Amino acid sequence: MMDLRVPSGWFFLLLGMILVALGVVYPGMRARLTDANVNLYCGMVMALFGGVMLLLARVRLR
């Protein structure tokens, strides 16, 4: 049986990388009420979370 951390880790890593790329390429795409680059920051957190999930799944499989 597949560990749930593997597909969810890949999902969050991929989605985070897409958001980071959008935040870098289009820094002007921001929410109206904030000056922060939400795509970049949320993408970094999601990619980090996905990486941690994959790392935990890899450590657990050994």
N, CA, C, O and CB atoms as a CASP TS submission, in Angstrom:
PFRMAT TS
TARGET T0000
AUTHOR 0000-0000-0000
METHOD Language model
MODEL 1
PARENT N/A
ATOM      1  N   MET     1       0.838  -1.177   0.000  1.00  0.00           N
ATOM      2  CA  MET     1       0.000   0.000   0.000  1.00  0.00           C
ATOM      3  C   MET     1       0.889   1.248   0.000  1.00  0.00           C
ATOM      4  O   MET     1       1.875   1.322   0.734  1.00  0.00           O
ATOM      5  CB  MET     1      -0.957  -0.007   1.220  1.00  0.00           C
ATOM      6  N   MET     2       0.527   2.218  -0.828  1.00  0.00           N
ATOM      7  CA  MET     2       1.342   3.418  -0.971  1.00  0.00           C
ATOM      8  C   MET     2       1.128   4.359   0.216  1.00  0.00           C
ATOM      9  O   MET     2       0.011   4.539   0.701  1.00  0.00           O
ATOM     10  CB  MET     2       1.013   4.137  -2.292  1.00  0.00           C
ATOM     11  N   ASP     3       2.204   4.935   0.652  1.00  0.00           N
ATOM     12  CA  ASP     3       2.144   5.912   1.736  1.00  0.00           C
ATOM     13  C   ASP     3       1.518   7.201   1.204  1.00  0.00           C
ATOM     14  O   ASP     3       1.890   7.671   0.129  1.00  0.00           O
ATOM     15  CB  ASP     3       3.566   6.185   2.328  1.00  0.00           C
ATOM     16  N   LEU     4       0.592   7.760   1.931  1.00  0.00           N
ATOM     17  CA  LEU     4      -0.123   8.959   1.491  1.00  0.00           C
ATOM     18  C   LEU     4       0.790  10.179   1.413  1.00  0.00           C
ATOM     19  O   LEU     4       0.465  11.152   0.732  1.00  0.00           O
ATOM     20  CB  LEU     4      -1.282   9.247   2.430  1.00  0.00           C
ATOM     21  N   ARG     5       1.912  10.137   2.093  1.00  0.00           N
ATOM     22  CA  ARG     5       2.830  11.279   2.077  1.00  0.00           C
ATOM     23  C   ARG     5       3.496  11.458   0.718  1.00  0.00           C
ATOM     24  O   ARG     5       3.878  12.572   0.359  1.00  0.00           O
ATOM     25  CB  ARG     5       3.895  11.110   3.150  1.00  0.00           C
ATOM     26  N   VAL     6       3.638  10.376  -0.041  1.00  0.00           N
ATOM     27  CA  VAL     6       4.316  10.486  -1.341  1.00  0.00           C
ATOM     28  C   VAL     6       3.478  11.279  -2.348  1.00  0.00           C
ATOM     29  O   VAL     6       3.973  12.282  -2.862  1.00  0.00           O
ATOM     30  CB  VAL     6       4.619   9.086  -1.901  1.00  0.00           C
ATOM     31  N   PRO     7       2.233  10.885  -2.661  1.00  0.00           N
ATOM     32  CA  PRO     7       1.491  11.691  -3.645  1.00  0.00           C
ATOM     33  C   PRO     7       1.162  13.098  -3.151  1.00  0.00           C
ATOM     34  O   PRO     7       1.179  14.048  -3.934  1.00  0.00           O
ATOM     35  CB  PRO     7       0.209  10.986  -4.016  1.00  0.00           C
ATOM     36  N   SER     8       0.864  13.239  -1.861  1.00  0.00           N
ATOM     37  CA  SER     8       0.579  14.587  -1.364  1.00  0.00           C
ATOM     38  C   SER     8       1.845  15.438  -1.364  1.00  0.00           C
ATOM     39  O   SER     8       1.779  16.641  -1.614  1.00  0.00           O
ATOM     40  CB  SER     8      -0.021  14.525   0.054  1.00  0.00           C
ATOM     41  N   GLY     9       2.986  14.835  -1.089  1.00  0.00           N
ATOM     42  CA  GLY     9       4.247  15.569  -1.154  1.00  0.00           C
ATOM     43  C   GLY     9       4.544  16.061  -2.558  1.00  0.00           C
ATOM     44  O   GLY     9       4.940  17.212  -2.748  1.00  0.00           O
ATOM     45  N   TRP    10       4.353  15.185  -3.552  1.00  0.00           N
ATOM     46  CA  TRP    10       4.573  15.593  -4.942  1.00  0.00           C
ATOM     47  C   TRP    10       3.577  16.669  -5.365  1.00  0.00           C
ATOM     48  O   TRP    10       3.927  17.600  -6.090  1.00  0.00           O
ATOM     49  CB  TRP    10       4.466  14.382  -5.878  1.00  0.00           C
ATOM     50  N   PHE    11       2.328  16.533  -4.905  1.00  0.00           N
ATOM     51  CA  PHE    11       1.306  17.525  -5.247  1.00  0.00           C
ATOM     52  C   PHE    11       1.678  18.904  -4.709  1.00  0.00           C
ATOM     53  O   PHE    11       1.665  19.886  -5.451  1.00  0.00           O
ATOM     54  CB  PHE    11      -0.062  17.097  -4.694  1.00  0.00           C
ATOM     55  N   PHE    12       2.009  18.978  -3.425  1.00  0.00           N
ATOM     56  CA  PHE    12       2.352  20.268  -2.835  1.00  0.00           C
ATOM     57  C   PHE    12       3.654  20.817  -3.408  1.00  0.00           C
ATOM     58  O   PHE    12       3.786  22.028  -3.586  1.00  0.00           O
ATOM     59  CB  PHE    12       2.462  20.142  -1.321  1.00  0.00           C
ATOM     60  N   LEU    13       4.613  19.950  -3.697  1.00  0.00           N
ATOM     61  CA  LEU    13       5.869  20.411  -4.286  1.00  0.00           C
ATOM     62  C   LEU    13       5.631  20.991  -5.677  1.00  0.00           C
ATOM     63  O   LEU    13       6.152  22.058  -6.001  1.00  0.00           O
ATOM     64  CB  LEU    13       6.885  19.259  -4.356  1.00  0.00           C
ATOM     65  N   LEU    14       4.852  20.297  -6.498  1.00  0.00           N
ATOM     66  CA  LEU    14       4.570  20.779  -7.851  1.00  0.00           C
ATOM     67  C   LEU    14       3.771  22.079  -7.822  1.00  0.00           C
ATOM     68  O   LEU    14       4.103  23.031  -8.528  1.00  0.00           O
ATOM     69  CB  LEU    14       3.809  19.714  -8.648  1.00  0.00           C
ATOM     70  N   LEU    15       2.730  22.119  -7.016  1.00  0.00           N
ATOM     71  CA  LEU    15       1.919  23.329  -6.934  1.00  0.00           C
ATOM     72  C   LEU    15       2.727  24.499  -6.356  1.00  0.00           C
ATOM     73  O   LEU    15       2.569  25.641  -6.789  1.00  0.00           O
ATOM     74  CB  LEU    15       0.670  23.071  -6.076  1.00  0.00           C
ATOM     75  N   GLY    16       3.581  24.212  -5.392  1.00  0.00           N
ATOM     76  CA  GLY    16       4.435  25.254  -4.833  1.00  0.00           C
ATOM     77  C   GLY    16       5.416  25.801  -5.850  1.00  0.00           C
ATOM     78  O   GLY    16       5.653  27.007  -5.904  1.00  0.00           O
ATOM     79  N   MET    17       5.993  24.913  -6.664  1.00  0.00           N
ATOM     80  CA  MET    17       6.929  25.368  -7.695  1.00  0.00           C
ATOM     81  C   MET    17       6.219  26.224  -8.744  1.00  0.00           C
ATOM     82  O   MET    17       6.782  27.201  -9.236  1.00  0.00           O
ATOM     83  CB  MET    17       7.608  24.164  -8.370  1.00  0.00           C
ATOM     84  N   ILE    18       4.989  25.858  -9.083  1.00  0.00           N
ATOM     85  CA  ILE    18       4.221  26.670 -10.034  1.00  0.00           C
ATOM     86  C   ILE    18       3.960  28.057  -9.454  1.00  0.00           C
ATOM     87  O   ILE    18       4.107  29.060 -10.152  1.00  0.00           O
ATOM     88  CB  ILE    18       2.883  25.978 -10.389  1.00  0.00           C
ATOM     89  N   LEU    19       3.577  28.116  -8.192  1.00  0.00           N
ATOM     90  CA  LEU    19       3.320  29.419  -7.567  1.00  0.00           C
ATOM     91  C   LEU    19       4.593  30.247  -7.425  1.00  0.00           C
ATOM     92  O   LEU    19       4.560  31.465  -7.601  1.00  0.00           O
ATOM     93  CB  LEU    19       2.679  29.227  -6.198  1.00  0.00           C
ATOM     94  N   VAL    20       5.708  29.604  -7.112  1.00  0.00           N
ATOM     95  CA  VAL    20       6.983  30.330  -7.029  1.00  0.00           C
ATOM     96  C   VAL    20       7.342  30.896  -8.397  1.00  0.00           C
ATOM     97  O   VAL    20       7.775  32.044  -8.500  1.00  0.00           O
ATOM     98  CB  VAL    20       8.118  29.403  -6.511  1.00  0.00           C
ATOM     99  N   ALA    21       7.166  30.099  -9.444  1.00  0.00           N
ATOM    100  CA  ALA    21       7.464  30.576 -10.796  1.00  0.00           C
ATOM    101  C   ALA    21       6.566  31.759 -11.164  1.00  0.00           C
ATOM    102  O   ALA    21       7.036  32.734 -11.749  1.00  0.00           O
ATOM    103  CB  ALA    21       7.289  29.436 -11.819  1.00  0.00           C
ATOM    104  N   LEU    22       5.292  31.677 -10.826  1.00  0.00           N
ATOM    105  CA  LEU    22       4.394  32.805 -11.092  1.00  0.00           C
ATOM    106  C   LEU    22       4.793  34.038 -10.294  1.00  0.00           C
ATOM    107  O   LEU    22       4.717  35.159 -10.797  1.00  0.00           O
ATOM    108  CB  LEU    22       2.952  32.422 -10.767  1.00  0.00           C
ATOM    109  N   GLY    23       5.213  33.836  -9.064  1.00  0.00           N
ATOM    110  CA  GLY    23       5.628  34.963  -8.236  1.00  0.00           C
ATOM    111  C   GLY    23       6.889  35.636  -8.739  1.00  0.00           C
ATOM    112  O   GLY    23       7.057  36.846  -8.586  1.00  0.00           O
ATOM    113  N   VAL    24       7.777  34.855  -9.341  1.00  0.00           N
ATOM    114  CA  VAL    24       9.026  35.417  -9.863  1.00  0.00           C
ATOM    115  C   VAL    24       8.802  36.075 -11.226  1.00  0.00           C
ATOM    116  O   VAL    24       9.299  37.172 -11.481  1.00  0.00           O
ATOM    117  CB  VAL    24      10.104  34.320  -9.975  1.00  0.00           C
ATOM    118  N   VAL    25       8.052  35.401 -12.099  1.00  0.00           N
ATOM    119  CA  VAL    25       7.858  35.907 -13.458  1.00  0.00           C
ATOM    120  C   VAL    25       6.897  37.097 -13.484  1.00  0.00           C
ATOM    121  O   VAL    25       7.119  38.061 -14.216  1.00  0.00           O
ATOM    122  CB  VAL    25       7.332  34.793 -14.364  1.00  0.00           C
ATOM    123  N   TYR    26       5.838  37.027 -12.689  1.00  0.00           N
ATOM    124  CA  TYR    26       4.838  38.100 -12.651  1.00  0.00           C
ATOM    125  C   TYR    26       4.755  38.693 -11.244  1.00  0.00           C
ATOM    126  O   TYR    26       3.788  38.433 -10.527  1.00  0.00           O
ATOM    127  CB  TYR    26       3.447  37.570 -13.097  1.00  0.00           C
ATOM    128  N   PRO    27       5.739  39.473 -10.840  1.00  0.00           N
ATOM    129  CA  PRO    27       5.695  40.034  -9.478  1.00  0.00           C
ATOM    130  C   PRO    27       4.585  41.067  -9.297  1.00  0.00           C
ATOM    131  O   PRO    27       4.229  41.388  -8.164  1.00  0.00           O
ATOM    132  CB  PRO    27       7.030  40.669  -9.139  1.00  0.00           C
ATOM    133  N   GLY    28       4.040  41.587 -10.380  1.00  0.00           N
ATOM    134  CA  GLY    28       2.974  42.578 -10.280  1.00  0.00           C
ATOM    135  C   GLY    28       1.608  41.977 -10.006  1.00  0.00           C
ATOM    136  O   GLY    28       0.673  42.701  -9.663  1.00  0.00           O
ATOM    137  N   MET    29       1.476  40.659 -10.152  1.00  0.00           N
ATOM    138  CA  MET    29       0.197  39.996  -9.855  1.00  0.00           C
ATOM    139  C   MET    29       0.073  39.850  -8.347  1.00  0.00           C
ATOM    140  O   MET    29       0.552  38.874  -7.769  1.00  0.00           O
ATOM    141  CB  MET    29       0.096  38.596 -10.562  1.00  0.00           C
ATOM    142  N   ARG    30      -0.557  40.801  -7.724  1.00  0.00           N
ATOM    143  CA  ARG    30      -0.688  40.808  -6.268  1.00  0.00           C
ATOM    144  C   ARG    30      -2.139  40.973  -5.889  1.00  0.00           C
ATOM    145  O   ARG    30      -2.962  41.411  -6.693  1.00  0.00           O
ATOM    146  CB  ARG    30       0.160  41.924  -5.639  1.00  0.00           C
ATOM    147  N   ALA    31      -2.444  40.621  -4.665  1.00  0.00           N
ATOM    148  CA  ALA    31      -3.777  40.887  -4.140  1.00  0.00           C
ATOM    149  C   ALA    31      -3.942  42.397  -3.980  1.00  0.00           C
ATOM    150  O   ALA    31      -2.965  43.113  -3.759  1.00  0.00           O
ATOM    151  CB  ALA    31      -4.008  40.147  -2.781  1.00  0.00           C
ATOM    152  N   ARG    32      -5.140  42.861  -4.089  1.00  0.00           N
ATOM    153  CA  ARG    32      -5.375  44.311  -4.048  1.00  0.00           C
ATOM    154  C   ARG    32      -5.041  44.932  -2.697  1.00  0.00           C
ATOM    155  O   ARG    32      -4.610  46.083  -2.634  1.00  0.00           O
ATOM    156  CB  ARG    32      -6.817  44.607  -4.387  1.00  0.00           C
ATOM    157  N   LEU    33      -5.231  44.194  -1.636  1.00  0.00           N
ATOM    158  CA  LEU    33      -5.106  44.780  -0.299  1.00  0.00           C
ATOM    159  C   LEU    33      -3.715  44.656   0.312  1.00  0.00           C
ATOM    160  O   LEU    33      -3.501  45.096   1.442  1.00  0.00           O
ATOM    161  CB  LEU    33      -6.091  44.140   0.614  1.00  0.00           C
ATOM    162  N   THR    34      -2.785  44.079  -0.397  1.00  0.00           N
ATOM    163  CA  THR    34      -1.463  43.875   0.182  1.00  0.00           C
ATOM    164  C   THR    34      -0.375  44.196  -0.834  1.00  0.00           C
ATOM    165  O   THR    34      -0.592  44.122  -2.044  1.00  0.00           O
ATOM    166  CB  THR    34      -1.311  42.436   0.684  1.00  0.00           C
ATOM    167  N   ASP    35       0.777  44.548  -0.328  1.00  0.00           N
ATOM    168  CA  ASP    35       1.929  44.774  -1.198  1.00  0.00           C
ATOM    169  C   ASP    35       2.828  43.553  -1.266  1.00  0.00           C
ATOM    170  O   ASP    35       3.832  43.562  -1.979  1.00  0.00           O
ATOM    171  CB  ASP    35       2.726  45.972  -0.717  1.00  0.00           C
ATOM    172  N   ALA    36       2.485  42.510  -0.541  1.00  0.00           N
ATOM    173  CA  ALA    36       3.307  41.299  -0.515  1.00  0.00           C
ATOM    174  C   ALA    36       3.038  40.462  -1.763  1.00  0.00           C
ATOM    175  O   ALA    36       1.931  40.458  -2.302  1.00  0.00           O
ATOM    176  CB  ALA    36       3.025  40.470   0.765  1.00  0.00           C
ATOM    177  N   ASN    37       4.053  39.768  -2.201  1.00  0.00           N
ATOM    178  CA  ASN    37       3.932  38.853  -3.331  1.00  0.00           C
ATOM    179  C   ASN    37       3.414  37.513  -2.797  1.00  0.00           C
ATOM    180  O   ASN    37       4.197  36.627  -2.453  1.00  0.00           O
ATOM    181  CB  ASN    37       5.310  38.679  -4.081  1.00  0.00           C
ATOM    182  N   VAL    38       2.100  37.379  -2.734  1.00  0.00           N
ATOM    183  CA  VAL    38       1.459  36.234  -2.095  1.00  0.00           C
ATOM    184  C   VAL    38       1.785  34.940  -2.829  1.00  0.00           C
ATOM    185  O   VAL    38       1.989  33.907  -2.192  1.00  0.00           O
ATOM    186  CB  VAL    38      -0.052  36.435  -2.037  1.00  0.00           C
ATOM    187  N   ASN    39       1.837  34.979  -4.156  1.00  0.00           N
ATOM    188  CA  ASN    39       2.157  33.769  -4.913  1.00  0.00           C
ATOM    189  C   ASN    39       3.544  33.242  -4.544  1.00  0.00           C
ATOM    190  O   ASN    39       3.735  32.036  -4.387  1.00  0.00           O
ATOM    191  CB  ASN    39       2.081  34.047  -6.422  1.00  0.00           C
ATOM    192  N   LEU    40       4.487  34.132  -4.411  1.00  0.00           N
ATOM    193  CA  LEU    40       5.852  33.718  -4.095  1.00  0.00           C
ATOM    194  C   LEU    40       5.943  33.124  -2.696  1.00  0.00           C
ATOM    195  O   LEU    40       6.521  32.053  -2.507  1.00  0.00           O
ATOM    196  CB  LEU    40       6.807  34.901  -4.220  1.00  0.00           C
ATOM    197  N   TYR    41       5.377  33.811  -1.725  1.00  0.00           N
ATOM    198  CA  TYR    41       5.484  33.343  -0.338  1.00  0.00           C
ATOM    199  C   TYR    41       4.694  32.059  -0.098  1.00  0.00           C
ATOM    200  O   TYR    41       5.197  31.136   0.542  1.00  0.00           O
ATOM    201  CB  TYR    41       5.002  34.424   0.616  1.00  0.00           C
ATOM    202  N   CYS    42       3.482  31.991  -0.594  1.00  0.00           N
ATOM    203  CA  CYS    42       2.685  30.763  -0.426  1.00  0.00           C
ATOM    204  C   CYS    42       3.311  29.609  -1.196  1.00  0.00           C
ATOM    205  O   CYS    42       3.292  28.470  -0.730  1.00  0.00           O
ATOM    206  CB  CYS    42       1.229  30.985  -0.898  1.00  0.00           C
ATOM    207  N   GLY    43       3.860  29.891  -2.358  1.00  0.00           N
ATOM    208  CA  GLY    43       4.524  28.850  -3.136  1.00  0.00           C
ATOM    209  C   GLY    43       5.747  28.298  -2.425  1.00  0.00           C
ATOM    210  O   GLY    43       6.002  27.094  -2.464  1.00  0.00           O
ATOM    211  N   MET    44       6.504  29.172  -1.775  1.00  0.00           N
ATOM    212  CA  MET    44       7.677  28.701  -1.035  1.00  0.00           C
ATOM    213  C   MET    44       7.265  27.830   0.142  1.00  0.00           C
ATOM    214  O   MET    44       7.907  26.814   0.411  1.00  0.00           O
ATOM    215  CB  MET    44       8.513  29.886  -0.543  1.00  0.00           C
ATOM    216  N   VAL    45       6.212  28.209   0.841  1.00  0.00           N
ATOM    217  CA  VAL    45       5.740  27.415   1.979  1.00  0.00           C
ATOM    218  C   VAL    45       5.195  26.074   1.501  1.00  0.00           C
ATOM    219  O   VAL    45       5.451  25.042   2.120  1.00  0.00           O
ATOM    220  CB  VAL    45       4.656  28.183   2.768  1.00  0.00           C
ATOM    221  N   MET    46       4.446  26.087   0.405  1.00  0.00           N
ATOM    222  CA  MET    46       3.891  24.833  -0.113  1.00  0.00           C
ATOM    223  C   MET    46       4.988  23.906  -0.615  1.00  0.00           C
ATOM    224  O   MET    46       4.927  22.699  -0.386  1.00  0.00           O
ATOM    225  CB  MET    46       2.895  25.115  -1.236  1.00  0.00           C
ATOM    226  N   ALA    47       5.990  24.452  -1.297  1.00  0.00           N
ATOM    227  CA  ALA    47       7.095  23.628  -1.776  1.00  0.00           C
ATOM    228  C   ALA    47       7.894  23.062  -0.607  1.00  0.00           C
ATOM    229  O   ALA    47       8.327  21.910  -0.650  1.00  0.00           O
ATOM    230  CB  ALA    47       8.011  24.441  -2.701  1.00  0.00           C
ATOM    231  N   LEU    48       8.088  23.852   0.419  1.00  0.00           N
ATOM    232  CA  LEU    48       8.781  23.369   1.611  1.00  0.00           C
ATOM    233  C   LEU    48       7.987  22.251   2.280  1.00  0.00           C
ATOM    234  O   LEU    48       8.562  21.240   2.683  1.00  0.00           O
ATOM    235  CB  LEU    48       9.015  24.521   2.600  1.00  0.00           C
ATOM    236  N   PHE    49       6.679  22.425   2.402  1.00  0.00           N
ATOM    237  CA  PHE    49       5.827  21.398   2.996  1.00  0.00           C
ATOM    238  C   PHE    49       5.866  20.111   2.167  1.00  0.00           C
ATOM    239  O   PHE    49       5.956  19.017   2.725  1.00  0.00           O
ATOM    240  CB  PHE    49       4.380  21.909   3.118  1.00  0.00           C
ATOM    241  N   GLY    50       5.800  20.236   0.851  1.00  0.00           N
ATOM    242  CA  GLY    50       5.879  19.063  -0.010  1.00  0.00           C
ATOM    243  C   GLY    50       7.216  18.359   0.108  1.00  0.00           C
ATOM    244  O   GLY    50       7.272  17.129   0.121  1.00  0.00           O
ATOM    245  N   GLY    51       8.291  19.122   0.194  1.00  0.00           N
ATOM    246  CA  GLY    51       9.612  18.526   0.379  1.00  0.00           C
ATOM    247  C   GLY    51       9.742  17.796   1.699  1.00  0.00           C
ATOM    248  O   GLY    51      10.346  16.726   1.765  1.00  0.00           O
ATOM    249  N   VAL    52       9.174  18.371   2.754  1.00  0.00           N
ATOM    250  CA  VAL    52       9.204  17.710   4.065  1.00  0.00           C
ATOM    251  C   VAL    52       8.398  16.419   4.021  1.00  0.00           C
ATOM    252  O   VAL    52       8.820  15.408   4.582  1.00  0.00           O
ATOM    253  CB  VAL    52       8.653  18.648   5.166  1.00  0.00           C
ATOM    254  N   MET    53       7.244  16.442   3.361  1.00  0.00           N
ATOM    255  CA  MET    53       6.430  15.227   3.242  1.00  0.00           C
ATOM    256  C   MET    53       7.189  14.135   2.493  1.00  0.00           C
ATOM    257  O   MET    53       7.168  12.974   2.902  1.00  0.00           O
ATOM    258  CB  MET    53       5.102  15.535   2.524  1.00  0.00           C
ATOM    259  N   LEU    54       7.855  14.496   1.408  1.00  0.00           N
ATOM    260  CA  LEU    54       8.626  13.506   0.655  1.00  0.00           C
ATOM    261  C   LEU    54       9.810  12.999   1.462  1.00  0.00           C
ATOM    262  O   LEU    54      10.137  11.814   1.411  1.00  0.00           O
ATOM    263  CB  LEU    54       9.111  14.100  -0.663  1.00  0.00           C
ATOM    264  N   LEU    55      10.451  13.884   2.201  1.00  0.00           N
ATOM    265  CA  LEU    55      11.571  13.475   3.045  1.00  0.00           C
ATOM    266  C   LEU    55      11.105  12.514   4.131  1.00  0.00           C
ATOM    267  O   LEU    55      11.763  11.506   4.389  1.00  0.00           O
ATOM    268  CB  LEU    55      12.246  14.700   3.674  1.00  0.00           C
ATOM    269  N   LEU    56       9.994  12.812   4.762  1.00  0.00           N
ATOM    270  CA  LEU    56       9.463  11.924   5.794  1.00  0.00           C
ATOM    271  C   LEU    56       9.057  10.574   5.215  1.00  0.00           C
ATOM    272  O   LEU    56       9.256   9.540   5.851  1.00  0.00           O
ATOM    273  CB  LEU    56       8.270  12.573   6.486  1.00  0.00           C
ATOM    274  N   ALA    57       8.492  10.579   4.018  1.00  0.00           N
ATOM    275  CA  ALA    57       8.117   9.312   3.389  1.00  0.00           C
ATOM    276  C   ALA    57       9.358   8.503   3.041  1.00  0.00           C
ATOM    277  O   ALA    57       9.363   7.280   3.181  1.00  0.00           O
ATOM    278  CB  ALA    57       7.272   9.561   2.127  1.00  0.00           C
ATOM    279  N   ARG    58      10.402   9.174   2.591  1.00  0.00           N
ATOM    280  CA  ARG    58      11.634   8.467   2.224  1.00  0.00           C
ATOM    281  C   ARG    58      12.322   7.891   3.459  1.00  0.00           C
ATOM    282  O   ARG    58      12.815   6.764   3.425  1.00  0.00           O
ATOM    283  CB  ARG    58      12.594   9.412   1.478  1.00  0.00           C
ATOM    284  N   VAL    59      12.358   8.649   4.536  1.00  0.00           N
ATOM    285  CA  VAL    59      12.974   8.174   5.778  1.00  0.00           C
ATOM    286  C   VAL    59      12.177   7.000   6.334  1.00  0.00           C
ATOM    287  O   VAL    59      12.755   6.037   6.838  1.00  0.00           O
ATOM    288  CB  VAL    59      13.061   9.316   6.826  1.00  0.00           C
ATOM    289  N   ARG    60      10.868   7.074   6.245  1.00  0.00           N
ATOM    290  CA  ARG    60      10.004   6.013   6.775  1.00  0.00           C
ATOM    291  C   ARG    60      10.136   4.727   5.960  1.00  0.00           C
ATOM    292  O   ARG    60      10.031   3.636   6.521  1.00  0.00           O
ATOM    293  CB  ARG    60       8.539   6.475   6.788  1.00  0.00           C
ATOM    294  N   LEU    61      10.366   4.832   4.648  1.00  0.00           N
ATOM    295  CA  LEU    61      10.453   3.651   3.794  1.00  0.00           C
ATOM    296  C   LEU    61      11.721   2.853   4.036  1.00  0.00           C
ATOM    297  O   LEU    61      11.755   1.659   3.739  1.00  0.00           O
ATOM    298  CB  LEU    61      10.381   4.055   2.347  1.00  0.00           C
ATOM    299  N   ARG    62      12.744   3.466   4.557  1.00  0.00           N
ATOM    300  CA  ARG    62      14.013   2.761   4.779  1.00  0.00           C
ATOM    301  C   ARG    62      13.962   1.897   5.981  1.00  0.00           C
ATOM    302  O   ARG    62      14.947   1.235   6.308  1.00  0.00           O
ATOM    303  CB  ARG    62      15.145   3.724   4.915  1.00  0.00           C
TER
END
